[in-house]
Amino acid sequence: MNSGYDIIGDIHGCANTLCLLLERLGYEERMSAEGWPLFSHPQGRKVVFLGDIVDRGPRIRESLHVVKNMVDAGCAHCVMGNHEYDALGYTTKAPKISGKTWVREHTPRNNRLIAETLNQFASYPEEWRMFLDWFQTLPVFLELSGFRAVHACWDQQLIDEFVTTYDGNTVDASFVRDSAITGTFAARFMDRVTRGTDLSLPDGRKILGRDGLERGFFRTKFWADSPETLEDVVFQPDPLPEDIGVQTLTREQKLALVSYSSEQIPVFIGHYWLDGEPRPLKDNLACLDYSAVKYGRLTCYRYDGETVLSADKFAWEQVTQDPVPGRFD
């Protein structure tokens, strides 16, 4: 019988830190038949991983084995993050009608983002194929007992349309291929649930992010209550220039926003690279991505059925540049 859930944000290859966090949460380790750690909780708690297990970090392969072992053993759930979706797209040929070769084109930027993952699996091609097949089985959203989980955005209208049409919460290879075609439901749905919402910067403006990339848009909250200015909805590490932030939202911009009202059950997201000490963003919404792979915190929320989320239910493991040696060193 399940006695609660431990919801963990973006791992990005921080396998040693993940094992330390699971131990902190009371999970016990044994070895699987394949020789990889398998964590389970003696009181039956389960983990919900919010996606983005791959890319960027030092132990991507190891992280995937730990997470998949827990899912296979019934000790965890894992939703698809944009980086798992991107890996599927990078390795899936696009329909000719899309004008692309791959669902996720092999551009210099996309090559760079997946390079660390491909490097770490270079000597394990069969394992990489196995994990790609596993990504295809991951739910893109979850609704469990009293709460919801999605990587970036809970858009009720799109999720309802998906459930009505596809009768489930996973996407097949055909859906991934269709997502390469601009304007299709598949493209809109995958972009929304794995990447969230955004607005274009006014007057064709561009901003340079901390990651060195120039962008003509900015990420927005899908839970803002009665926003009036662009600053009220921005949600990303890079601030808007002051003269942009004070601009009033137009009617069209307000219509483009998504809402998550206080009457809905709690929802947990990752994706957004927060910093500082973890806390709820609203009474019924928490982001658990606290930039672990950038020497932040690998963060968890210990959910026990409450309808109002609390700051004292967060737990985390700090990632340092000189981590304590772990199981994979």
Phi, psi and omega in degrees: 000131181287136180245018179142170182233143174245111190259120190243134182279192190303126184266318178046049172080011179270067189292318179299316180295323177300315180297320177297319179294316179300320177297317178301326182277000177093011178281143181255144186256136165223172181262137176285171179299333181273359177090017178252151180299141175231118184256136174218158183257133183296336178263007174086010175297152178236153175265144166243113176272135186266018175090182186057057174280330189263173173074150170078310192275177188278341187223063183291313181301314181296319179300317180297319179296317180298313183294311182297321177303317181293319179296313182298327182275359181080014181265356184200161166242158176216126175268160181282128173266172179296333180284328172291318176299318178297322178296318176298315180295324181294333184251011182243125178294139182273154174298146182302326182297339182285340184078010180245162172271317180238153175304316172248106187299151182273063177279164177305319180294312181293325175300318182294320184292327182262357188302317183296321177297311181297323178298317183287341177256007185303326180265004183226057185298325180292323175296318181298318177297320178297317180290324175299318176298322179293319177306323183295340181267352186288137173295147177268349172203156179226139168234110183251199185290095174092357181207168180235156177218135178205154185293313189231325186204127173266101178254101188300321182297313180292321180294318177299318179295320179297312182298318180298320184277322189246353172055056178170196180225021175238160179244141178267179183297326179296320179296318177299316178298316181297334181291350175285343185268114183304133175092350179285161176301319181301317180294315181294318183294310183294323178296319184290310186283333181259343181237342177092200183250155177209166174231148176286146174290144182291153173059029177069017182294157176232149172233146180264119182280167178296339179276004178085001180264139178267133184228148177256017181216170176219149180288145182235156173290141172257015184229010183295135179266117175050054180290149180237330182239166177299326179296331180292339185245351181295140179210086180195162180297329183272120181289156173282146170306143187304321183290340176274317184302328183278353182292140181286138176296134176281167178300319180295321179294319178297321179293334181280346182281156175250148180240157173221101190284161181290346180280346183277159181292159182304144176231142180241135182229164172242220161082331201257007171056053178283166172223180183084190181277129184301141179199159178295149174274331172215171178302333184237025181210132177222137171261135184245015174264102177245043166059044183306313186288349175257031179063041173256225182241133167276116198243146181227147167246128182266096187269130182229032174095001182290149177266341175246119183285150186229142180297333183281000177265001178275145171223154182202165173236123180288136176262125181246166178286342177234072187292156172300131180306139183244196185294340190251014181259000000 
